[in-house]
């Protein structure tokens, strides 16, 4: 009865959200082209990849943040078994574009199917996975249940259940206590995640605390940093000119960064601000905020590699492209990690930390609560309460190279100490897969 109700409610909810999807198709080019993949229906190119010999490992990563874990996980699995093949699915158009750029045949990138029986059955029949790997908090009832019926193990890796999510799941424990025993194995980040899953009905003998795979991030590709530095040099940034990168910023954060930049530039005239919004389609709003403050700007989308330099060096580079954030992090002298000042949740601070960068964040890092505790304990970032503190901290750090170096070293050392979860999770998946 529970699953009958779920399968009735889910399509209704999807129908209500359909206008949102249609708007996305208009705003984010390329989304409509693959929309039928949401129903487990694939074109000729995808069908050819899926028809390759052998059974792939299906990895589901909802969006960009989870893709960083997916890429590292795929690399570790391939180091252990060079013949392994992957089907990587994602839910968002931004994530899909990033995966398409990264994943090469014989592996395939697809949109995740709707979690309704028809779409899930078709996807399982076409993909024929040896195992299904769900990253972080991807508990899709029909996928888990129908995979189990076909003898396909489902493994949750880098699992986490935030306090907020736990409160929601607890209200439907009558569902979770039936669903979670269908999962073959849980690899979770912390003891708190383990305890929450146990309370929701996960079997104790299938739960393992391994730490966060986000710490196992691969180094930034040298070509990405070279490309970012070349773009900065072409804009007129000279050796020694400080570069401040605002990464994965959300509404309200660009304004705070721009105001802080204007204040800091009086003492640091060579300073350039690179803004990398979390959603590139917000470019018009960000451009308006930049111009309202009388600052000059160049859009990365209109300044490709090899383009003639602008007549004058801009104050701001707006990186309104996909897949270049890590290159600009690597080229930065100071980093602000977004969705932490005017929004809640936070974005991944480990990417700039891996490259030894001094990091500023706002007060809201709820989605990275354990990682935030690690960073605070190690003195590996500066956390500010509001826009005024952001401006003051940026001014102080831009004038103190020794403190920037200390913060960057502390961040890189923290990442090195905490690494090691991915090999444990990879071993679990390879041991569980069917042949």
DOKOLLO-415373 format. One record per residue: residue in three letters; x, y, z of N, C-alpha, C in turn. Coordinates in steps of 0.05 Angstrom, whole numbers. Layout:
   aa     n.u     n.v     n.w    ca.u    ca.v    ca.w     c.u     c.v     c.w
  ALA       X       Y       Z       X       Y       Z       X       Y       Z
...
***
This chain:
   aa     n.u     n.v     n.w    ca.u    ca.v    ca.w     c.u     c.v     c.w
  UNK      16     -24       0       0       0       0      17      25       0
  UNK      39      25      16      57      48      17      68      56     -10
  UNK      78      35     -24      90      41     -50      69      49     -71
  UNK      45      38     -68      23      46     -86      17      76     -82
  UNK      17      85     -57      12     113     -52      35     130     -62
  UNK      60     121     -58      83     136     -68      82     139     -98
  UNK      75     117    -112      74     118    -141      51     134    -152
  UNK      31     139    -135      10     157    -143      17     186    -138
  UNK      31     192    -116      38     219    -108      60     230    -126
  UNK      81     214    -131     104     224    -146      97     236    -173
  UNK      82     222    -190      74     234    -216      58     259    -213
  UNK      41     261    -193      26     285    -189      45     308    -182
  UNK      64     303    -164      83     323    -157     100     332    -182
  UNK     107     312    -198     122     319    -223     106     337    -241
  UNK      80     330    -244      63     346    -261      61     375    -251
  UNK      60     378    -225      59     405    -213      85     421    -218
  UNK     107     406    -220     133     418    -224     139     422    -254
  UNK     122     411    -271     128     412    -300     132     441    -310
  UNK     116     460    -302     122     488    -311     150     497    -304
  UNK     160     489    -281     187     495    -273     207     483    -292
  UNK     203     458    -300     221     445    -319     220     458    -346
  UNK     196     466    -355     194     479    -380     208     506    -380
  UNK     206     521    -358     221     546    -356     251     541    -357
  UNK     260     520    -345     289     513    -346     297     508    -375
  UNK     280     494    -390     286     489    -418     291     514    -433
  UNK     275     535    -427     278     560    -441     303     575    -432
  UNK     309     573    -406     331     589    -394     358     576    -398
  UNK     359     549    -397     384     534    -398     384     517    -423
  UNK     397     527    -444     397     512    -469     407     484    -465
  UNK     396     465    -480     405     437    -479     389     419    -461
  UNK     373     431    -443     358     415    -424     336     399    -438
  UNK     322     413    -458     300     400    -471     309     377    -489
  UNK     333     379    -500     343     360    -519     344     331    -508
  UNK     349     329    -482     351     302    -470     328     296    -451
  UNK     307     311    -454     285     309    -434     273     281    -433
  UNK     273     266    -455     261     240    -455     277     220    -438
  UNK     302     226    -432     318     209    -415     305     207    -387
  UNK     289     228    -380     275     227    -354     255     204    -353
  UNK     248     193    -376     229     171    -377     243     144    -384
  UNK     269     144    -383     284     120    -389     285     114    -419
  UNK     283     135    -435     284     131    -465     308     146    -475
  UNK     324     132    -492     350     142    -500     353     143    -530
  UNK     369     162    -539     374     165    -568     394     145    -578
  UNK     401     147    -604     418     127    -617     446     127    -604
  UNK     457     151    -598     484     152    -587     486     139    -560
  UNK     466     145    -543     466     133    -516     460     103    -518
  UNK     443      95    -536     437      67    -539     461      51    -547
  UNK     478      62    -565     502      49    -573     521      45    -550
  UNK     524      65    -533     542      63    -510     531      42    -490
  UNK     505      42    -486     494      23    -467     494      -5    -476
  UNK     497      -9    -502     498     -36    -514     526     -49    -513
  UNK     546     -34    -502     573     -45    -500     574     -70    -483
  UNK     593     -88    -488     594    -113    -472     599    -106    -442
  UNK     590    -124    -425     595    -121    -397     573    -105    -383
  UNK     573    -107    -357     553     -93    -341     567     -69    -327
  UNK     557     -45    -332     570     -21    -320     561     -17    -291
  UNK     575       0    -277     567      10    -251     552      36    -256
  UNK     527      37    -246     511      61    -249     515      79    -224
  UNK     524     103    -229     529     123    -208     510     146    -211
  UNK     495     152    -190     477     175    -190     487     197    -172
  UNK     492     220    -185     501     244    -171     482     267    -178
  UNK     468     278    -159     446     295    -165     455     321    -180
  UNK     477     333    -172     485     358    -185     515     362    -183
  UNK     525     387    -186     553     392    -189     569     384    -164
  UNK     558     390    -140     573     383    -116     578     353    -113
  UNK     558     337    -119     561     308    -118     578     297    -140
  UNK     580     311    -163     596     302    -185     626     301    -178
  UNK     635     320    -161     663     320    -153     669     294    -139
  UNK     651     284    -122     655     258    -109     653     236    -129
  UNK     634     238    -148     631     217    -168     656     213    -185
  UNK     668     236    -194     692     234    -211     715     221    -196
  UNK     719     229    -171     740     217    -154     735     187    -150
  UNK     710     181    -145     702     153    -140     707     136    -165
  UNK     699     146    -188     703     132    -213     732     127    -218
  UNK     749     147    -213     778     144    -217     789     122    -199
  UNK     780     121    -174     790     100    -156     781      73    -164
  UNK     756      70    -173     746      44    -183     762      35    -207
  UNK     768      54    -225     783      47    -249     812      40    -243
  UNK     823      52    -222     850      44    -214     850      15    -205
  UNK     829       7    -191     827     -20    -181     818     -40    -203
  UNK     803     -31    -222     794     -49    -243     793     -33    -269
  UNK     814     -34    -285     816     -17    -309     794     -24    -330
  UNK     781     -47    -327     760     -55    -347     733     -45    -339
  UNK     730     -32    -316     704     -24    -306     692      -3    -324
  UNK     666      -3    -328     652      16    -344     630      29    -328
  UNK     624      55    -334     605      71    -317     583      83    -333
  UNK     560      85    -321     538     102    -330     534     122    -307
  UNK     538     147    -313     536     169    -294     510     184    -299
  UNK     492     186    -280     468     201    -283     468     225    -264
  UNK     454     246    -272     452     270    -256     424     282    -261
  UNK     416     300    -244     389     311    -245     388     339    -258
  UNK     409     355    -256     409     382    -265     423     386    -292
  UNK     415     407    -306     427     412    -332     456     421    -329
  UNK     462     436    -307     490     444    -302     507     420    -297
  UNK     497     402    -280     512     377    -275     515     360    -300
  UNK     494     359    -316     495     343    -340     516     354    -359
  UNK     518     380    -362     537     392    -380     566     386    -371
  UNK     570     388    -344     596     383    -333     604     354    -337
  UNK     585     336    -333     591     307    -336     597     301    -365
  UNK     582     312    -384     587     307    -412     615     316    -420
  UNK     624     338    -408     651     348    -415     673     330    -403
  UNK     667     316    -382     687     301    -367     687     271    -375
  UNK     663     260    -379     660     231    -383     663     224    -412
  UNK     680     205    -418     685     197    -446     677     168    -450
  UNK     670     160    -475     665     132    -480     689     114    -472
  UNK     684      90    -462     659      75    -463     638      82    -442
  UNK     645     102    -424     626     110    -404     605     128    -416
  UNK     582     130    -402     559     145    -413     549     164    -391
  UNK     539     187    -401     526     207    -383     497     209    -391
  UNK     479     207    -372     450     208    -377     437     225    -355
  UNK     413     234    -361     396     246    -340     384     223    -324
  UNK     381     228    -298     368     208    -280     339     206    -287
  UNK     329     181    -289     300     177    -296     282     185    -272
  UNK     258     193    -279     238     197    -258     235     171    -242
  UNK     231     174    -216     229     151    -199     200     140    -199
  UNK     191     132    -222     166     119    -226     171      92    -238
  UNK     154      72    -233     160      44    -242     168      42    -271
  UNK     152      54    -290     158      50    -318     185      61    -326
  UNK     192      85    -317     218      97    -324     241      82    -312
  UNK     238      74    -286     259      60    -273     264      32    -285
  UNK     242      18    -291     245      -8    -303     259      -6    -331
  UNK     251      13    -347     264      17    -373     294      23    -370
  UNK     300      41    -351     328      48    -347     345      24    -338
  UNK     334       9    -319     349     -15    -310     352     -35    -332
  UNK     332     -38    -349     333     -57    -371     354     -48    -391
  UNK     356     -23    -397     375     -13    -417     403     -11    -406
  UNK     406      -2    -381     433       1    -370     445     -25    -361
  UNK     429     -43    -350     439     -70    -341     462     -66    -321
  UNK     458     -51    -299     481     -46    -281     489     -70    -265
  UNK     515     -70    -259     526     -90    -241     522     -82    -212
  UNK     518     -55    -208     513     -44    -182     502     -16    -186
  UNK     486      -6    -167     477      22    -168     490      36    -144
  UNK     503      58    -150     517      74    -129     502     100    -127
  UNK     492     106    -103     478     131     -97     496     148     -79
  UNK     500     173     -87     518     191     -73     504     209     -53
  UNK     512     207     -28     504     225      -6     476     219       5
  UNK     455     228      -8     429     226       4     408     219     -18
  UNK     415     202     -36     399     196     -60     382     170     -55
  UNK     362     173     -38     346     149     -31     321     149     -49
  UNK     322     137     -72     300     136     -91     286     109     -89
  UNK     262     109     -78     249      83     -71     246      64     -94
  UNK     235      72    -117     231      53    -138     257      43    -150
  UNK     277      60    -153     303      50    -163     314      29    -143
  UNK     314      35    -118     325      16     -98     309     -10     -98
  UNK     283      -8     -99     266     -32     -97     268     -49    -122
  UNK     267     -37    -146     268     -53    -170     296     -64    -175
  UNK     317     -49    -167     344     -60    -169     346     -85    -151
  UNK     336     -83    -127     337    -106    -109     323    -130    -120
  UNK     299    -126    -132     284    -148    -144     300    -162    -166
  UNK     317    -147    -179     333    -159    -201     361    -169    -191
  UNK     365    -168    -165     390    -178    -154     413    -159    -158
  UNK     407    -133    -163     427    -113    -167     431     -98    -140
  UNK     456     -98    -129     460     -85    -103     461     -55    -106
  UNK     449     -41     -86     450     -12     -84     468      -5     -61
  UNK     487      13     -66     506      21     -45     504      51     -43
  UNK     499      61     -18     500      90     -13     529      97      -5
  UNK     541     115     -20     569     123     -13     569     153      -5
  UNK     589     159      12     591     186      23     564     195      35
  UNK     550     176      47     524     181      57     523     201      80
  UNK     502     217      79     499     237     101     469     243     103
  UNK     460     247     128     433     256     134     435     280     152
  UNK     430     303     141     432     328     158     410     327     179
  UNK     414     344     200     393     346     220     367     354     208
  UNK     368     373     189     343     382     176     330     359     161
  UNK     345     344     145     334     322     130     323     301     149
  UNK     338     296     171     329     275     190     302     282     201
  UNK     297     307     207     271     315     218     249     309     198
  UNK     254     313     172     235     307     151     230     277     148
  UNK     252     262     147     250     233     143     236     220     167
  UNK     241     231     191     229     219     215     198     219     213
  UNK     188     239     199     159     241     196     147     219     179
  UNK     165     207     162     156     185     144     171     160     150
  UNK     177     156     176     192     132     183     178     106     175
  UNK     151     107     173     137      84     163     145      76     135
  UNK     157      95     120     168      90      94     197      81      96
  UNK     213      97     110     242      91     111     248      64     124
  UNK     233      56     143     239      30     156     234       6     138
  UNK     218      11     116     214     -10      96     234      -7      73
  UNK     242      18      67     260      23      44     289      17      51
  UNK     299      26      74     328      25      79     338      -4      81
  UNK     323     -24      90     333     -51      89     337     -62      61
  UNK     326     -48      41     330     -56      13     358     -49       3
  UNK     372     -30      16     398     -21       8     419     -42      17
  UNK     437     -49      -1     457     -69       5     478     -60      25
  UNK     487     -35      23     508     -25      42     507       5      43
  UNK     514      15      67     515      44      72     543      52      80
  UNK     556      69      65     582      81      73     576     110      80
  UNK     578     117     106     569     143     114     593     159     125
  UNK     589     186     126     611     204     133     617     205     163
  UNK     597     205     180     601     209     208     584     191     225
  UNK     591     190     251     576     174     270     547     185     272
  UNK     544     212     270     518     223     271     501     214     247
  UNK     513     212     224     498     202     200     489     173     205
  UNK     508     157     216     501     129     222     478     127     241
  UNK     479     143     263     457     142     283     430     150     272
  UNK     431     170     254     405     179     243     394     158     224
  UNK     411     145     208     401     124     191     391     100     207
  UNK     405      93     229     395      72     246     367      78     257
  UNK     364     103     265     338     112     276     316     110     255
  UNK     323     113     229     304     112     207     298      84     197
  UNK     314      64     208     308      36     200     330      22     185
  UNK     353      34     181     375      20     167     386      -2     184
  UNK     393     -25     172     404     -48     187     432     -41     198
  UNK     436     -46     224     461     -39     237     485     -54     224
  UNK     480     -78     215     503     -94     204     510     -87     175
  UNK     496     -66     164     503     -57     137     511     -27     137
  UNK     519     -17     160     526      12     163     555      14     170
  UNK     570      31     156     598      34     161     606      64     159
  UNK     619      74     180     629     101     180     657     102     168
  UNK     660     116     145     685     117     131     697     145     128
  UNK     682     165     136     692     193     132     680     204     106
  UNK     688     229     100     678     243      77     695     239      52
  UNK     683     230      31     698     227       5     705     254      -7
  UNK     692     275       2     698     301      -9     727     309      -3
  UNK     739     297      18     767     302      23     786     288       4
  UNK     775     268     -11     791     253     -30     791     266     -58
  UNK     788     292     -59     786     306     -84     813     304     -99
  UNK     811     299    -125     834     299    -142     846     327    -144
  UNK     872     329    -148     884     356    -152     871     370    -176
  UNK     871     396    -175     862     412    -198     879     405    -222
  UNK     868     398    -245     884     392    -269     902     416    -275
  UNK     928     412    -280     945     435    -286     935     451    -310
  UNK     923     438    -329     913     452    -353     891     472    -345
  UNK     875     466    -324     854     484    -316     866     509    -303
  UNK     887     506    -287     899     529    -275     914     546    -296
  UNK     927     532    -314     941     547    -336     921     563    -352
  UNK     899     551    -358     878     565    -374     868     590    -359
  UNK     862     586    -333     852     609    -317     873     631    -315
  UNK     898     624    -310     919     645    -308     923     659    -335
  UNK     921     644    -357     924     656    -383     901     676    -388
  UNK     877     670    -380     855     688    -383     859     713    -367
  UNK     869     710    -342     874     733    -325     896     751    -336
  UNK     917     738    -346     939     753    -358     929     769    -383
  UNK     912     756    -399     902     769    -423     885     793    -415
  UNK     873     793    -391     857     816    -382     874     838    -371
  UNK     900     833    -368     918     854    -357     927     850    -329
  UNK     921     826    -317     930     820    -290     959     813    -291
  UNK     975     829    -276    1004     825    -276    1013     808    -253
  UNK    1037     795    -255    1048     780    -232    1048     798    -207
  UNK    1038     788    -186    1037     803    -161    1010     817    -156
  UNK     994     820    -177     967     832    -174     949     811    -160
  UNK     937     818    -137     920     798    -123     894     793    -138
  UNK     886     767    -137     861     759    -150     843     747    -128
  UNK     819     758    -125     799     748    -106     777     735    -121
  UNK     772     709    -115     752     693    -129     728     689    -111
  UNK     704     696    -120     679     689    -106     667     665    -121
  UNK     668     642    -108     660     617    -122     632     607    -114
  UNK     617     598    -134     590     587    -129     573     607    -114
  UNK     573     632    -122     558     653    -108     528     651    -115
  UNK     512     661     -96     483     662     -99     474     690     -96
  UNK     448     694    -101     437     722    -100     443     735     -74
  UNK     451     760     -75     458     776     -52     488     774     -45
  UNK     501     752     -52     529     750     -46     547     766     -65
  UNK     539     767     -90     554     783    -109     555     812    -100
  UNK     532     823     -91     531     851     -82     550     855     -58
  UNK     550     836     -39     568     839     -16     597     838     -25
  UNK     604     820     -43     631     818     -53     639     844     -68
  UNK     621     854     -84     627     878    -100     632     902     -81
  UNK     616     905     -61     620     927     -42     646     924     -27
  UNK     653     899     -19     678     894      -5     701     899     -24
  UNK     698     892     -49     719     896     -69     724     926     -73
  UNK     703     942     -75     707     971     -79     722     983     -56
  UNK     716     974     -31     730     984      -8     759     976      -8
  UNK     765     950     -15     792     940     -14     809     951     -36
  UNK     797     958     -59     813     966     -82     827     993     -77
  UNK     817    1009     -58     830    1035     -53     858    1030     -42
  UNK     862    1008     -27     889    1001     -16     904     981     -33
  UNK     889     967     -50     902     946     -67     894     952     -96
  UNK     905     971    -109     896     980    -135     898     958    -157
  UNK     916     939    -153     919     917    -173     899     895    -169
  UNK     881     897    -150     862     875    -143     842     871    -166
  UNK     837     845    -172     816     838    -191     797     819    -177
  UNK     771     822    -181     751     804    -170     740     787    -192
  UNK     742     761    -188     730     741    -207     705     729    -194
  UNK     682     734    -205     657     723    -194     648     699    -211
  UNK     643     677    -197     634     652    -211     607     644    -199
  UNK     585     655    -210     559     648    -198     553     618    -200
  UNK     538     609    -180     531     581    -180     514     574    -204
  UNK     497     593    -213     480     588    -237     487     610    -257
  UNK     500     601    -279     509     620    -299     487     636    -312
  UNK     462     626    -312     440     640    -325     432     665    -309
  UNK     444     669    -285     439     694    -270     457     717    -279
  UNK     471     713    -301     491     732    -310     480     761    -312
  UNK     455     764    -322     444     791    -326     441     805    -299
  UNK     431     790    -279     428     802    -253     455     810    -241
  UNK     475     793    -245     502     799    -234     514     823    -249
  UNK     511     823    -275     521     846    -291     508     872    -282
  UNK     483     872    -277     469     896    -268     481     906    -241
  UNK     486     887    -223     498     894    -197     526     906    -200
  UNK     541     895    -218     568     905    -223     567     934    -234
  UNK     551     937    -254     549     964    -268     537     985    -250
  UNK     518     976    -232     506     995    -214     526    1008    -195
  UNK     549     994    -191     569    1004    -174     592    1018    -189
  UNK     587    1023    -215     607    1037    -231     632    1022    -236
  UNK     631     995    -235     654     978    -240     654     968    -268
  UNK     678     964    -280     680     953    -307     681     922    -305
  UNK     671     909    -326     669     880    -325     673     868    -352
  UNK     684     844    -352     687     827    -376     674     800    -370
  UNK     657     791    -388     645     765    -385     663     743    -397
  UNK     667     722    -382     684     700    -392     671     688    -417
  UNK     645     686    -418     632     674    -441     637     690    -467
  UNK     643     716    -464     649     733    -487     679     739    -490
  UNK     695     725    -474     724     729    -474     737     701    -474
  UNK     733     686    -495     744     659    -496     774     659    -498
  UNK     786     636    -495     815     633    -497     824     644    -524
  UNK     845     660    -523     857     671    -548     843     696    -558
  UNK     823     706    -544     809     731    -553     828     755    -549
  UNK     825     775    -566     841     800    -562     837     812    -535
  UNK     857     823    -522     853     835    -496     835     859    -497
  UNK     821     865    -476     803     889    -476     820     914    -476
  UNK     808     936    -483     822     961    -484     833     970    -457
  UNK     819     963    -436     828     970    -409     823     946    -391
  UNK     840     943    -371     836     921    -352     810     925    -336
  UNK     793     904    -334     768     908    -320     772     905    -290
  UNK     753     915    -275     753     910    -246     744     882    -239
  UNK     725     872    -255     712     846    -249     712     828    -273
  UNK     719     803    -269     715     782    -289     691     765    -280
  UNK     670     765    -296     646     748    -291     650     722    -306
  UNK     655     701    -290     659     674    -302     631     661    -305
  UNK     618     667    -327     591     657    -332     592     633    -351
  UNK     611     615    -345     614     590    -360     613     567    -341
  UNK     613     543    -352     611     518    -335     638     504    -335
  UNK     646     494    -312     669     477    -309     695     491    -306
  UNK     696     517    -300     721     531    -298     727     540    -269
  UNK     710     534    -250     713     544    -223     740     535    -211
  UNK     746     509    -213     771     500    -200     796     512    -211
  UNK     796     518    -237     819     531    -249     823     559    -237
  UNK     801     574    -233     803     600    -221     809     599    -191
  UNK     798     579    -177     806     575    -150     837     572    -148
  UNK     848     555    -166     877     550    -165     893     575    -171
  UNK     882     594    -186     896     618    -193     891     641    -173
  UNK     875     636    -153     867     657    -134     887     662    -112
  UNK     887     686    -102     902     693     -77     884     693     -53
  UNK     858     696     -57     838     695     -36     812     684     -47
  UNK     798     668     -32     774     654     -42     751     659     -22
  UNK     728     666     -33     703     665     -18     686     642     -29
  UNK     676     624     -11     659     602     -20     630     609     -14
  UNK     614     608     -35     587     619     -35     565     601     -22
  UNK     541     611     -25     517     600     -12     521     599      18
  UNK     536     616      29     542     616      58     538     642      72
  UNK     533     664      56     531     690      68     501     699      69
  UNK     489     700      46     461     709      44     442     686      40
  UNK     452     662      34     436     638      31     444     618      52
  UNK     431     595      53     438     575      73     447     550      59
  UNK     464     535      73     473     509      63     503     508      58
  UNK     513     528      43     542     528      37     548     512      12
  UNK     572     516       2     583     501     -20     609     488     -11
  UNK     621     472     -27     644     455     -19     669     472     -15
  UNK     680     474       9     705     489      14     730     473       8
  UNK     726     447       3     750     430       0     764     435     -26
  UNK     749     444     -47     762     449     -73     784     469     -70
  UNK     779     494     -60     802     512     -57     822     504     -35
  UNK     812     489     -14     830     480       7     851     460      -4
  UNK     842     443     -23     860     423     -35     883     437     -49
  UNK     879     462     -59     900     477     -72     914     496     -53
  UNK     908     494     -27     923     511      -8     916     540      -9
  UNK     890     546     -13     882     574     -15     869     584      11
  UNK     874     610      18     860     621      41     831     625      35
  UNK     813     617      54     785     615      48     769     632      67
  UNK     749     647      56     729     661      71     702     648      66
  UNK     686     644      87     659     635      84     641     651     102
  UNK     614     650      96     595     663     113     586     645     136
  UNK     565     652     150     557     637     174     541     611     168
  UNK     532     608     143     514     586     136     528     564     121
  UNK     537     543     136     550     520     123     536     495     132
  UNK     510     495     133     494     473     144     498     447     129
  UNK     501     449     103     504     425      87     532     412      90
  UNK     550     426     103     577     415     108     584     418     137
  UNK     565     410     155     568     415     183     593     402     195
  UNK     597     376     189     621     363     199     647     374     188
  UNK     646     380     162     670     392     149     675     419     160
  UNK     654     435     166     657     461     178     670     459     205
  UNK     662     439     221     675     435     247     705     429     244
  UNK     711     412     224     739     406     218     755     432     212
  UNK     744     448     194     758     473     186     762     492     210
  UNK     740     495     226     743     513     249     764     503     269
  UNK     763     476     274     783     465     293     811     468     284
  UNK     815     467     257     842     469     246     851     497     241
  UNK     833     517     245     839     544     238     845     547     209
  UNK     829     533     192     835     531     164     818     549     146
  UNK     802     567     158     788     587     143     781     610     161
  UNK     769     630     150     758     653     165     728     653     159
  UNK     712     651     181     683     651     178     673     678     188
  UNK     656     691     171     646     717     178     616     716     183
  UNK     605     735     197     577     735     204     560     749     184
  UNK     571     769     170     554     785     152     572     800     132
  UNK     560     817     115     575     831      94     596     849     105
  UNK     590     862     128     610     881     139     635     866     149
  UNK     631     843     161     654     826     170     668     815     146
  UNK     654     809     125     667     799     100     686     820      89
  UNK     677     845      88     694     867      77     718     871      95
  UNK     714     870     121     737     875     140     757     852     138
  UNK     747     827     136     765     804     135     781     804     108
  UNK     767     810      86     781     811      61     803     833      61
  UNK     797     856      72     816     878      73     841     869      89
  UNK     835     856     112     858     847     129     875     826     115
  UNK     862     806     103     877     784      90     892     794      65
  UNK     880     811      50     894     821      26     919     837      34
  UNK     920     848      58     943     862      67     963     846      83
  UNK     957     820      86     974     803     103     980     777      89
  UNK    1001     777      73    1009     753      57    1016     730      75
  UNK    1028     735      98    1036     713     116    1012     699     127
  UNK     990     714     134     966     701     144     952     686     122
  UNK     953     696      98     941     681      75     956     655      72
  UNK     982     656      73     998     631      70     991     611      93
  UNK     989     621     118     983     603     140     956     590     136
  UNK     936     605     129     909     594     124     910     573     102
  UNK     924     579      80     925     561      58     939     535      66
  UNK     960     537      81     974     512      90     957     496     109
  UNK     943     509     127     926     495     146     903     481     130
  UNK     892     493     110     871     481      94     881     457      79
  UNK     904     459      66     915     437      51     923     413      69
  UNK     934     420      93     941     398     112     917     384     122
  UNK     895     399     127     870     386     136     860     367     116
  UNK     859     375      90     850     357      69     867     332      68
  UNK     893     335      70     911     311      69     906     292      92
  UNK     901     303     116     896     287     140     871     271     138
  UNK     850     283     126     823     271     127     818     253     103
  UNK     836     252      84     832     236      59     832     206      66
  UNK     820     190      49     821     161      51     795     146      51
  UNK     772     161      50     746     147      50     740     133      23
  UNK     749     145       1     742     134     -25     752     106     -30
  UNK     777      99     -23     785      71     -27     768      51     -12
  UNK     759      58      13     742      39      28     716      35      14
  UNK     704      57       4     678      55     -10     681      40     -36
  UNK     703      45     -51     707      30     -76     709       0     -71
  UNK     722      -8     -50     725     -36     -44     698     -49     -38
  UNK     680     -34     -24     653     -44     -19     637     -48     -44
  UNK     639     -29     -63     623     -31     -87     633     -54    -105
  UNK     659     -56    -108     670     -77    -125     664    -105    -113
  UNK     664    -107     -87     657    -133     -75     628    -140     -78
  UNK     611    -119     -79     582    -124     -81     571    -128    -109
  UNK     585    -119    -129     573    -119    -156     568    -147    -166
  UNK     549    -149    -183     543    -175    -196     557    -176    -223
  UNK     562    -199    -233     577    -203    -258     557    -209    -281
***
